[in-house]
Amino acid sequence: MGSSSTESSLLLASLQKDYSTLKESMDVDRTKDIQIAAKKIAYAMNVEVPNVMLPPYVKIIYTNFAHVRMLAIALIMLFTFVERPWWCHTYPDECAKSHVYMNSGLPMLPFVFTDSVQLACLGWLLFDLFLRYKIMGKAGFSEGTYLAQAILIVVSIADTAFALLVPIYRDSCFFSPFFRPFLFVMMFSSIRATLWQIIKIIPIIFELLVLLLLLLITAAWFGLILFFDQENLGRDYFDSFGNALLNMFIFLTTANSPDVRMPVYYQHRSSVIFFIVYLVIGLYFILPFIFSTVYNNYKTILEQTEQYYVLRRKKALLSAFHQLDRDKEGLVELDWVAVLLVELGKYSSKISMVVDEHSQKMIAELDANHDGKLDDYEFVQLFTTVLHLQIAHNETGTLADDPSSVPEAVSDCEIDIDPIVNEEEVAQLSAGKRLFRYLSDLHNRIMMSSPFCRSLRAVTFHPYFEYSIDVLLVLNGIFFAFQTYFFVTGRFDRSVQWHWDLGEWFFTLLWTCEMVVKMFLMGLRGYASNYKNLFDATITIVGLIASVLSELDLVGNKLVRVIMIFRSLRLLRLFSRMKKFRMIFATLVQLIPIFTALLGVLVFQYYIFGLIGIRVFGGLLNTENPALHGTAFEAASYFPNNFNDFGSTCVTLFDLMVINNWFIYMDAIALVTNEASRLYFFLFWFFTNLLTLNLLVANILDAVSAQLDKIKDADKTPEEEERPPVLQPLMQKSPTKSP
């Protein structure tokens, strides 16, 4: 172990020492070839390469202020919740009657304030794009996405500024809110790609949608023939073809089942055959077929996209290889590859970390015959491995110990160790990051040299320590159960409240001590790299703050109940001991990127339909509208669910997405407007339920299936297990090296 570590250190030192020597010994053409090859490889790894040399502070501003960019777009999106709705500018007196024109209760801020802050946020986003242009140049700014961002930002600034200066413009045609969801999509590549993939699916399922429409028309026609004017049994649902078509569509979503068939079924039991056959064909055959078609085509598009990037990466890597192979021998000197790796590390700190940690080991493994040269296959495999290690670092925040594997998770016992970086990189770090690096290095030295720390570490991460924590969790759960019982049944005795307070403080301080000790032993980054630790830390910190506030009588009765519920979530930690629950949690973690992208698409859809709903239906669903008297909407007291402001609109759209009773909202809107308004609800169902949510469910099924396969593979005996290759080669290895 010690000799291996020493050898690795010597190899790394050799690389860093030889870099300047090798580079000085190369001619101008060779140096230029290496720089061009590094840019090609960076392109293959989707790493942006600056084409001009700028002062370090420009790059630091652009990189370190990324959170300001996210804050700006978040504020722009959230302003819609606190802006006065469009219809309130036309009917200000009615808008003030919140008991009649019900809303979400969110405060409505003055438009002067919201517009001013929005202009500041848009200005920052425009400045951020300007920095990108200065850093990346025209080549890095040529992508249409950034041009679209610039256009949207400039148009939004002009629209907002004009609305701020000319109030009458705001009351008539203020379009800036409609630009916000498109700007949101443009800011996130994963959301943009997912939305575009969903749009590409629509033409593919067009024929199935026509088939679904034919089923609806046929069912409405047959229903009209069978039940129209038959002892007035079809007067509510089959009094016209349009009404029959509408009700059969609602019946397909099961929202009005069994209401639509009950008048006829009440008199003629055999009529149920018609409705059952219709549901079996539509709900259990055509819709699942559409569902599977949507998902299969979505996966096909993803695979095609992945193959495109794999081929693009292969082409770029081979181009870089031929750039260095000036003599057309089919071989590249290892010295040039070493310089190329360090040159590539200048474009990305993560790649630099991978190079510092694993470059010599990877080169040694690929150069099996020790001739000091790499062929095209070995060259491609080397930089493919670097790419995989970079992805692993992005996902876990740590580097893999073995370049042949990508870790799925970081263990509880991992220490926060920073890789070696060159002095130039350290000099460009901000003061905060330099301080953090110094403290991390100090922490690592203490952990390695202190016998007390080593002993404390052995005790803390011993299995028996975890078992004792589980026992205390069970006792904590029993304590919560008794406390909750006495609290909700009214048997809580204030005279002995100090007993309950003492118990709460005991468990709160116990979990706080556990959190602090683990943070001390693992370091902040090592502790935060484990999702279970983050979950425990969140509950512990909230519980500690709640205990302090409760002790100072700064929280009300309702908040105390919320805190009790939040504290009880710690018991979920016990489920991590169960294999099935670990699988569920691992599946959820695996789905986070997919959930994030699809959730972003849902946000975009909610935003678009919400803004349209406020513009078209705002203020119409109110308690004094005579068109709603005697309707199912009034009987169900659905008046808080409306399109009067953006908060209420989002709640209404969520109810529509859940499907249950969604036709009551549609009927109410049709009564206060016209029949054409039903198209709004059909389109929302199509885009959210039929496309986006189906993809979400399908990805969950896919992830669960993958986790089950992993469990089966883990249960295999060594004789049964056939270990697949970790990396899928981009090229087939030739039997021998090129001469």
C-alpha positions in Angstrom: 0.0 0.0 0.0 2.7 2.4 1.0 4.9 1.6 -2.0 2.0 2.1 -4.4 1.2 5.5 -2.9 4.9 6.6 -3.1 5.1 5.5 -6.7 1.9 7.4 -7.6 3.3 10.5 -5.9 6.6 10.2 -7.7 4.8 9.8 -11.1 2.6 12.9 -10.4 5.6 14.9 -9.4 7.4 13.8 -12.5 4.5 14.9 -14.6 4.4 18.4 -13.0 8.1 18.7 -13.2 8.5 17.5 -16.8 5.7 19.6 -18.2 7.6 22.9 -18.4 10.7 21.1 -19.5 8.9 19.2 -22.3 7.1 22.3 -23.4 10.3 24.3 -23.6 12.0 21.6 -25.7 9.2 21.5 -28.3 9.2 23.6 -31.4 6.5 26.2 -32.1 4.6 23.9 -34.5 4.5 21.1 -31.9 3.3 23.4 -29.2 0.6 24.7 -31.6 -0.5 21.2 -32.4 -0.9 20.4 -28.7 -3.0 23.5 -28.1 -5.2 22.7 -31.1 -5.5 19.1 -30.0 -6.4 20.2 -26.4 -9.2 22.4 -27.8 -10.6 19.5 -29.9 -10.6 17.2 -26.9 -12.3 19.9 -24.8 -14.9 20.2 -27.5 -15.4 16.4 -27.3 -15.9 16.7 -23.5 -18.3 19.7 -23.9 -15.8 21.9 -22.1 -15.9 25.5 -23.2 -12.6 26.9 -24.4 -11.8 30.6 -24.1 -10.4 31.9 -27.4 -8.9 35.1 -25.8 -6.8 35.7 -22.8 -8.6 37.8 -20.3 -7.7 39.0 -16.7 -8.5 36.2 -14.2 -11.1 38.4 -12.4 -13.4 38.3 -15.5 -13.6 34.5 -15.4 -13.9 34.5 -11.6 -16.9 36.9 -11.9 -18.6 34.8 -14.6 -18.0 31.5 -12.7 -18.4 32.5 -9.1 -21.5 34.6 -9.7 -23.5 31.7 -11.2 -25.7 31.7 -8.1 -26.6 35.4 -8.8 -27.7 34.3 -12.3 -29.9 31.6 -10.8 -31.3 34.1 -8.2 -32.1 36.6 -11.0 -34.1 34.1 -13.0 -35.8 32.8 -9.9 -36.9 36.3 -8.9 -38.2 37.0 -12.4 -40.3 33.8 -12.3 -41.6 34.5 -8.8 -42.7 38.0 -9.5 -45.8 36.6 -11.4 -47.1 35.4 -8.0 -47.1 38.9 -6.4 -48.0 41.1 -9.4 -51.5 42.5 -9.8 -53.4 40.4 -12.4 -54.1 41.9 -15.7 -57.9 42.1 -15.1 -57.4 44.0 -11.9 -56.1 47.0 -13.9 -59.4 47.1 -15.8 -61.7 46.4 -12.8 -59.8 47.7 -9.7 -62.9 48.0 -7.5 -64.0 44.4 -8.1 -60.4 43.2 -7.6 -60.4 44.7 -4.1 -63.4 42.5 -3.0 -61.4 39.4 -2.0 -64.5 37.8 -0.4 -66.2 37.8 -3.8 -63.3 37.6 -6.2 -61.3 35.1 -4.2 -57.5 34.8 -4.6 -54.6 32.9 -3.1 -54.0 35.5 -0.4 -50.5 36.4 -1.6 -49.5 40.0 -1.3 -49.8 42.1 -4.4 -46.7 44.3 -4.6 -46.7 47.7 -6.4 -45.8 47.4 -10.1 -43.2 50.1 -9.7 -41.3 47.9 -7.3 -41.7 44.6 -9.2 -40.8 46.3 -12.5 -37.7 48.0 -11.0 -36.4 44.7 -9.5 -37.2 42.9 -12.7 -35.2 45.4 -14.7 -32.3 44.9 -12.4 -32.5 41.1 -12.7 -32.7 41.4 -16.5 -29.8 43.8 -16.6 -27.7 41.3 -14.6 -28.6 38.5 -17.0 -27.6 40.7 -20.0 -24.3 41.5 -18.2 -23.8 37.8 -17.6 -24.2 37.1 -21.3 -21.8 39.9 -22.1 -19.2 38.3 -19.9 -19.7 35.0 -21.6 -19.2 36.7 -25.0 -16.0 38.3 -23.7 -14.7 35.0 -22.4 -15.8 32.6 -25.1 -15.7 34.9 -28.1 -17.9 34.6 -31.2 -17.3 30.9 -31.5 -18.6 30.2 -28.0 -21.5 32.6 -28.5 -22.6 31.3 -31.9 -25.1 28.8 -30.6 -28.6 29.9 -31.2 -29.6 29.5 -27.6 -27.5 32.4 -26.4 -28.7 34.6 -29.2 -32.3 33.8 -28.3 -31.5 34.6 -24.6 -30.1 37.9 -25.6 -33.1 38.8 -27.8 -35.6 37.7 -25.0 -33.7 39.7 -22.4 -33.5 42.9 -24.5 -37.2 42.7 -25.5 -38.2 42.0 -21.9 -36.2 45.1 -20.8 -37.8 47.3 -23.4 -41.3 46.0 -22.6 -40.9 46.3 -18.8 -39.4 49.8 -19.1 -42.1 51.0 -21.4 -44.8 49.6 -19.0 -43.1 51.3 -16.1 -43.1 54.7 -17.9 -46.5 54.4 -19.6 -49.0 52.8 -17.2 -51.8 52.6 -19.9 -49.5 50.2 -21.8 -49.5 47.8 -18.8 -53.3 47.8 -18.8 -53.6 46.8 -22.5 -50.7 44.8 -23.8 -48.0 44.1 -21.3 -46.2 41.0 -22.7 -43.2 40.7 -20.4 -44.7 37.9 -18.2 -45.1 35.7 -21.3 -41.4 36.0 -22.1 -40.4 34.7 -18.6 -41.1 31.0 -19.1 -39.2 31.0 -22.4 -36.3 32.7 -20.8 -36.5 30.1 -18.0 -36.3 27.3 -20.5 -33.4 29.0 -22.4 -31.4 29.1 -19.1 -31.4 25.4 -18.5 -30.1 23.0 -21.2 -31.6 19.9 -19.7 -35.1 21.4 -19.5 -34.7 22.8 -23.0 -33.6 19.4 -24.4 -36.5 17.6 -22.7 -39.1 20.1 -23.9 -37.8 19.8 -27.5 -37.8 16.0 -27.3 -41.4 16.1 -26.1 -42.4 18.4 -29.0 -40.7 16.0 -31.5 -42.9 13.1 -30.2 -46.2 14.9 -31.1 -46.0 14.1 -34.9 -45.0 10.5 -34.1 -48.2 9.8 -32.1 -50.5 11.8 -34.5 -52.0 8.7 -36.0 -52.8 7.3 -32.5 -54.4 10.6 -31.6 -56.6 10.3 -34.7 -57.5 6.8 -33.6 -58.5 8.1 -30.2 -60.6 10.8 -31.8 -62.3 8.2 -34.0 -63.1 6.2 -30.9 -64.7 9.2 -29.2 -66.7 10.1 -32.3 -67.9 6.5 -32.7 -68.8 6.2 -29.0 -70.7 9.6 -29.0 -72.5 8.6 -32.2 -73.6 5.2 -30.9 -74.5 6.7 -27.5 -76.7 9.3 -29.3 -78.4 6.6 -31.3 -79.0 4.4 -28.3 -80.0 6.8 -25.6 -81.2 10.0 -27.3 -84.8 10.8 -26.2 -85.2 7.3 -24.8 -87.6 8.0 -22.0 -85.6 11.2 -21.4 -82.7 9.0 -20.0 -80.1 10.7 -22.1 -81.2 14.3 -21.6 -78.2 15.1 -19.4 -75.4 13.5 -21.3 -76.7 12.5 -24.8 -79.0 15.4 -25.8 -76.8 16.4 -28.7 -73.8 15.1 -30.5 -71.4 17.8 -29.1 -72.6 17.1 -25.5 -72.2 13.3 -26.1 -68.7 13.7 -27.5 -67.7 15.9 -24.6 -69.1 13.5 -22.0 -67.5 10.4 -23.6 -64.2 12.2 -23.5 -64.7 13.0 -19.8 -65.8 9.4 -19.2 -62.5 8.2 -20.8 -60.6 10.1 -18.1 -63.0 8.4 -15.5 -63.7 11.8 -14.0 -67.5 11.5 -14.4 -67.7 7.7 -13.9 -70.2 6.2 -13.1 -72.4 9.4 -13.3 -72.6 9.4 -17.1 -74.1 5.9 -17.3 -76.3 5.9 -14.2 -79.5 7.5 -15.8 -79.6 4.8 -18.5 -78.3 2.0 -16.3 -81.0 2.8 -13.7 -83.6 1.6 -16.2 -81.7 -0.7 -18.5 -79.0 -2.9 -16.9 -77.8 -4.2 -20.3 -76.7 -0.6 -21.2 -73.6 -1.2 -19.1 -72.1 -3.3 -21.9 -71.8 -0.2 -24.1 -69.9 1.7 -21.4 -67.6 -1.2 -20.4 -66.6 -2.0 -24.0 -65.9 1.7 -24.6 -63.7 2.0 -21.5 -61.9 -1.3 -22.2 -61.0 -0.2 -25.7 -60.1 3.4 -24.8 -58.8 3.4 -21.3 -57.1 -0.1 -21.2 -55.9 -0.4 -24.8 -55.6 2.9 -26.8 -54.3 5.1 -24.0 -51.7 2.6 -22.8 -50.7 2.1 -26.4 -50.2 5.9 -26.7 -48.3 5.8 -23.4 -45.9 3.1 -24.5 -45.5 4.8 -27.9 -44.6 8.1 -26.3 -42.1 6.6 -24.0 -40.5 4.3 -26.6 -40.1 7.2 -29.0 -38.7 9.4 -26.2 -36.1 6.7 -25.4 -35.3 6.4 -29.1 -34.7 10.1 -29.4 -32.5 10.0 -26.3 -30.5 7.1 -27.7 -30.1 8.9 -31.0 -28.9 12.0 -29.2 -26.5 10.0 -27.2 -25.2 8.2 -30.3 -24.7 11.6 -31.9 -22.6 12.8 -29.1 -20.6 9.6 -28.9 -19.8 9.8 -32.6 -19.0 13.5 -32.3 -16.7 12.7 -29.4 -15.0 9.9 -31.3 -14.5 12.1 -34.3 -13.1 15.0 -32.2 -10.7 12.6 -30.3 -9.4 11.0 -33.5 -9.0 14.5 -35.0 -6.9 15.4 -32.0 -4.8 12.2 -32.4 -4.1 12.9 -36.0 -3.2 16.5 -35.1 -0.4 15.1 -32.9 0.6 12.3 -35.3 2.4 14.6 -37.7 4.5 11.7 -39.2 1.4 9.6 -39.9 2.9 6.6 -38.0 -0.4 5.9 -36.2 1.4 6.5 -32.8 1.8 9.4 -30.4 4.6 9.9 -27.9 3.7 9.7 -24.3 5.6 12.9 -23.5 3.3 14.8 -25.9 0.2 13.1 -24.2 1.5 14.2 -20.8 1.8 17.8 -22.0 -1.6 17.5 -23.7 -3.2 16.3 -20.4 -1.9 19.3 -18.5 -2.8 21.7 -21.3 -6.4 20.2 -21.2 -6.5 20.7 -17.5 -6.3 24.5 -18.0 -9.8 24.6 -19.5 -11.5 22.9 -16.5 -10.6 22.5 -12.8 -12.4 19.2 -12.7 -10.3 17.8 -15.6 -7.2 19.1 -13.9 -8.2 17.2 -10.7 -8.7 14.0 -12.8 -5.3 14.5 -14.5 -3.5 15.1 -11.3 -5.0 12.0 -9.6 -5.1 9.4 -12.3 -3.2 10.4 -15.5 0.0 8.4 -14.9 -1.8 5.3 -13.8 -4.1 5.4 -16.8 -1.2 5.9 -19.2 0.7 3.1 -17.6 -2.2 0.7 -18.0 -2.8 1.6 -21.6 0.9 1.4 -22.6 1.1 -2.3 -21.9 4.2 -3.0 -23.9 6.1 0.1 -22.4 7.2 1.4 -25.7 6.4 5.0 -24.7 3.7 5.5 -27.4 0.0 5.3 -27.7 -2.0 4.2 -30.8 -5.4 5.7 -31.8 -7.4 3.1 -29.8 -5.4 3.8 -26.6 -5.5 7.5 -27.1 -9.3 7.5 -27.4 -9.7 5.2 -24.4 -7.5 7.4 -22.3 -9.5 10.6 -22.8 -12.8 8.6 -22.7 -11.7 7.5 -19.2 -10.9 11.1 -18.3 -14.4 12.1 -19.4 -16.0 9.3 -17.3 -14.1 10.3 -14.2 -15.1 13.9 -14.8 -18.7 12.9 -14.9 -18.3 10.8 -11.7 -16.8 13.9 -10.0 -19.8 16.0 -11.2 -22.3 13.5 -9.8 -20.6 12.7 -6.4 -18.3 15.7 -5.8 -15.3 13.3 -5.4 -12.9 11.5 -7.5 -12.9 7.8 -8.1 -10.0 5.8 -6.5 -9.9 3.5 -9.5 -10.1 5.0 -13.0 -11.8 1.8 -14.1 -14.9 2.3 -12.0 -17.3 5.1 -11.3 -18.6 5.1 -7.8 -22.4 5.2 -7.2 -22.2 6.8 -3.8 -19.7 8.2 -1.3 -19.3 6.1 1.9 -20.0 7.5 5.3 -16.3 7.2 6.3 -14.8 9.2 3.5 -12.5 12.1 4.4 -12.7 15.4 2.6 -9.3 15.4 0.8 -8.5 17.9 -1.9 -6.4 16.9 -4.9 -3.1 18.6 -5.6 -3.4 21.7 -7.8 -0.9 23.9 -9.4 0.1 27.2 -8.0 -1.4 29.1 -10.9 -4.8 27.6 -10.2 -4.6 28.4 -6.5 -3.7 32.0 -7.3 -6.9 32.4 -9.3 -9.1 31.1 -6.5 -11.2 33.6 -4.5 -10.1 34.4 -0.9 -13.0 32.3 0.4 -12.0 29.2 -1.6 -8.4 29.6 -0.6 -9.4 29.7 3.1 -11.6 26.7 2.6 -8.7 24.8 0.9 -6.4 25.8 3.8 -8.9 24.6 6.4 -9.5 21.4 4.5 -5.8 20.7 4.4 -5.5 21.5 8.1 -8.4 19.2 8.9 -6.9 16.3 6.9 -3.5 16.6 8.7 -5.3 16.5 12.1 -7.3 13.5 11.1 -4.2 11.6 10.0 -1.9 12.5 12.9 -4.1 12.6 16.0 -4.6 9.2 17.8 -7.7 10.6 19.5 -9.3 11.4 16.1 -8.5 7.9 14.7 -10.0 6.3 17.8 -13.1 8.5 17.7 -13.4 7.7 14.0 -13.2 3.9 14.7 -16.0 4.2 17.3 -18.3 6.5 15.3 -18.3 4.4 12.2 -18.4 1.0 13.9 -21.6 -1.0 13.1 -22.5 -1.2 16.8 -22.6 2.6 17.0 -25.1 2.7 14.1 -27.2 0.0 15.9 -27.3 2.1 19.1 -28.4 5.1 17.1 -31.2 3.0 15.7 -32.3 2.0 19.2 -32.3 5.6 20.2 -34.4 6.4 17.1 -37.0 3.9 18.2 -37.1 5.4 21.7 -37.4 8.8 20.1 -40.3 7.5 18.0 -42.1 6.2 21.1 -41.6 9.5 22.8 -43.1 11.3 19.9 -46.0 8.9 19.8 -46.9 9.6 23.4 -46.4 13.3 23.1 -48.6 13.4 20.0 -51.3 11.4 21.6 -51.6 13.6 24.7 -51.3 16.7 22.5 -54.1 15.9 20.0 -56.5 14.4 22.6 -56.4 17.4 24.8 -54.8 15.5 27.7 -51.6 17.5 27.7 -50.9 18.5 31.3 -49.2 21.9 31.4 -48.0 21.3 34.9 -45.7 18.5 33.7 -44.7 20.2 30.5 -41.1 20.4 31.7 -40.9 16.6 31.4 -41.7 16.8 27.7 -39.3 19.7 27.2 -36.5 17.8 28.9 -37.1 14.8 26.6 -37.2 17.0 23.5 -33.9 18.7 24.5 -32.3 15.3 25.3 -33.0 13.9 21.8 -32.3 17.2 20.0 -28.9 17.6 21.7 -28.1 13.9 21.1 -28.7 14.3 17.3 -26.8 17.6 17.2 -23.8 15.9 18.8 -23.9 13.1 16.3 -24.1 15.6 13.5 -21.2 17.7 14.8 -19.0 14.7 15.4 -19.5 13.3 11.9 -18.9 16.7 10.4 -15.7 16.9 12.3 -14.5 13.5 11.3 -15.6 13.6 7.6 -15.2 17.3 6.8 -18.0 19.4 5.5 -17.7 18.2 1.9 -17.4 14.6 2.9 -20.4 14.8 5.2 -22.5 16.6 2.6 -21.7 14.1 -0.1 -24.0 11.6 1.5 -27.8 12.2 1.1 -28.6 10.5 4.4 -26.3 12.9 6.2 -28.0 15.9 4.5 -31.4 14.6 5.5 -30.4 14.1 9.1 -28.6 17.4 9.3 -31.7 19.3 7.9 -34.0 17.7 10.5 -31.5 18.2 13.3 -30.9 21.9 12.6 -34.6 22.6 12.2 -35.3 20.8 15.4 -32.6 22.7 17.3 -34.0 26.0 16.0 -37.5 25.0 16.9 -36.5 24.0 20.4 -34.9 27.4 21.0 -37.9 29.3 19.6 -40.3 27.1 21.6 -38.3 27.8 24.8 -38.5 31.5 24.1 -42.3 31.3 23.4 -41.7 32.7 19.9 -43.8 30.1 18.1 -47.6 29.5 18.0 -49.6 26.4 18.6 -49.9 25.6 14.8 -46.2 25.9 14.3 -45.5 23.6 17.2 -47.6 20.9 15.5 -45.8 21.4 12.2 -42.5 21.1 14.1 -43.6 17.9 15.7 -44.4 16.4 12.3 -41.1 17.5 10.9 -39.2 16.0 13.8 -40.9 12.6 13.4 -39.5 12.4 9.8 -36.2 11.4 11.4 -37.8 7.9 11.9 -37.5 7.5 8.2 -33.8 6.8 8.8 -34.8 3.4 10.2 -36.1 2.4 6.8 -32.6 2.8 5.3 -31.8 -0.5 7.1 -34.3 -2.3 4.9 -33.2 -3.5 1.5 -36.4 -2.6 -0.3 -36.5 0.9 1.1 -32.8 1.4 0.2 -33.8 0.4 -3.4 -36.6 3.0 -3.4 -34.3 5.7 -2.1 -31.6 4.8 -4.6 -34.2 4.9 -7.4 -35.3 8.4 -6.3 -31.7 9.6 -6.3 -31.2 8.2 -9.7 -34.3 9.9 -10.9 -33.3 13.4 -9.6 -31.9 14.6 -13.0 -34.9 13.3 -14.9 -37.3 14.7 -12.3 -35.6 18.0 -12.5 -35.9 18.2 -16.3 -39.5 17.1 -16.4 -40.4 19.3 -13.4 -38.9 22.2 -15.4 -41.1 21.3 -18.3 -44.1 21.2 -16.0 -43.2 24.7 -14.7 -43.0 25.9 -18.2 -46.4 24.4 -19.0 -48.0 25.7 -15.8 -46.6 29.2 -16.5 -47.9 29.4 -20.1 -51.4 28.0 -19.3 -51.5 30.0 -16.1 -50.8 33.3 -17.8 -53.3 32.5 -20.6 -55.9 31.6 -18.0 -55.5 34.8 -16.1 -55.7 36.9 -19.3 -58.8 35.1 -20.6 -60.7 33.9 -17.4 -59.4 36.3 -14.7 -62.2 37.6 -12.5 -65.0 35.5 -14.0 -65.2 32.8 -11.4 -66.7 34.8 -8.4 -69.5 34.3 -6.0 -71.7 37.0 -7.5 -71.6 35.7 -11.1 -75.3 34.7 -11.8 -74.1 32.2 -14.5 -72.7 30.0 -11.7 -75.8 29.8 -9.5 -77.1 26.3 -9.2 -74.1 24.7 -10.9 -71.9 21.9 -9.6 -69.1 24.5 -9.2 -71.2 26.4 -6.7 -72.5 23.3 -4.9 -68.9 22.1 -4.4 -67.8 25.5 -3.2 -64.9 25.6 -5.7 -64.7 29.4 -5.8 -61.2 29.6 -4.2 -60.0 27.6 -7.2 -60.0 30.1 -10.0 -57.9 32.2 -12.4 -58.1 35.4 -10.4 -54.3 35.5 -9.6 -51.3 33.3 -10.4 -51.3 31.5 -7.1 -54.9 30.4 -7.4 -54.3 29.6 -11.0 -51.5 27.2 -10.2 -53.8 25.4 -7.6 -56.5 25.1 -10.2 -54.1 23.7 -12.8 -52.9 21.2 -10.3 -56.5 20.1 -9.8 -56.9 19.8 -13.5 -53.8 17.7 -13.8 -55.0 15.3 -11.1 -58.1 14.8 -13.3 -60.7 14.2 -10.6 -63.7 16.6 -11.1 -61.7 18.5 -13.7 -64.9 18.8 -15.9 -66.6 20.9 -13.2 -64.0 23.7 -13.7 -64.4 23.3 -17.5 -68.2 23.5 -17.3 -68.0 26.6 -15.1 -65.6 28.4 -17.4 -67.8 27.5 -20.4 -70.8 29.0 -18.7 -69.1 32.3 -18.0 -67.5 32.5 -21.4 -68.4 30.2 -24.3 -68.0 26.6 -25.5 -64.7 27.4 -27.3 -63.0 27.8 -23.8 -63.1 24.0 -23.4 -60.2 23.8 -25.9 -58.0 25.3 -23.1 -58.7 22.3 -20.9 -58.2 19.8 -23.6 -54.8 21.2 -24.5 -53.7 21.3 -20.9 -54.7 17.6 -20.5 -52.8 16.7 -23.7 -49.5 18.4 -22.8 -49.4 17.6 -19.1 -51.1 14.3 -18.6 -50.7 12.5 -21.9 -47.2 13.6 -22.6 -45.2 14.9 -19.6 -46.7 12.9 -16.8 -46.6 9.7 -18.8 -42.9 10.2 -19.4 -42.5 10.8 -15.7 -44.2 7.5 -14.8 -42.4 5.6 -17.5 -39.0 6.9 -16.2 -39.9 5.7 -12.7 -40.8 2.2 -14.0 -37.5 2.2 -16.0 -35.5 3.2 -12.9 -37.2 0.7 -10.7 -36.5 -2.0 -13.2 -32.8 -1.0 -13.4 -32.5 -1.1 -9.6 -34.1 -4.6 -9.5 -31.5 -5.7 -12.0 -28.8 -4.4 -9.8 -30.1 -6.2 -6.8 -30.3 -9.4 -8.9 -26.7 -8.9 -10.1 -25.5 -8.3 -6.5 -27.1 -11.5 -5.3 -25.3 -13.6 -7.9 -22.5 -15.9 -6.8 -19.0 -15.2 -8.1 -19.3 -18.2 -10.4 -22.6 -16.9 -11.9 -21.5 -13.3 -12.3 -20.1 -12.2 -15.6 -18.6 -8.8 -15.1 -19.3 -6.5 -18.1 -16.7 -3.9 -19.2 -17.0 -0.6 -17.3 -16.4 1.6 -20.3 -18.1 1.0 -23.7 -15.2 1.4 -26.2 -15.6 3.9 -28.9 -13.3 1.9 -31.2 -12.5 -1.8 -31.5 -9.0 -2.7 -30.4 -6.8 -3.8 -33.2 -4.8 -7.0 -32.6 -1.5 -5.3 -32.7 -0.2 -1.7 -32.8 0.3 0.0 -36.0 3.8 -0.4 -37.2 
